[in-house]
Amino acid sequence: MAEIFRVVLATGLMLFARQRNRLTK
């Protein structure tokens, strides 16, 4: 269960970073 949560967190963080980068540009 911890592994799944870790993967979800990493995916969400990546999406958040991508969205933030798009906003900056």
C-alpha positions, -999 to 999 in steps of 0.1 A, spaced: 0 0 0 28 24 8 44 17 -26 11 27 -44 8 58 -23 44 67 -32 38 62 -69 6 83 -68 24 111 -49 53 111 -74 28 112 -103 9 141 -87 41 160 -80 52 156 -117 18 168 -130 19 197 -105 54 207 -117 43 204 -154 13 226 -148 34 252 -129 59 253 -157 31 258 -182 18 287 -160 52 303 -158 57 301 -196 
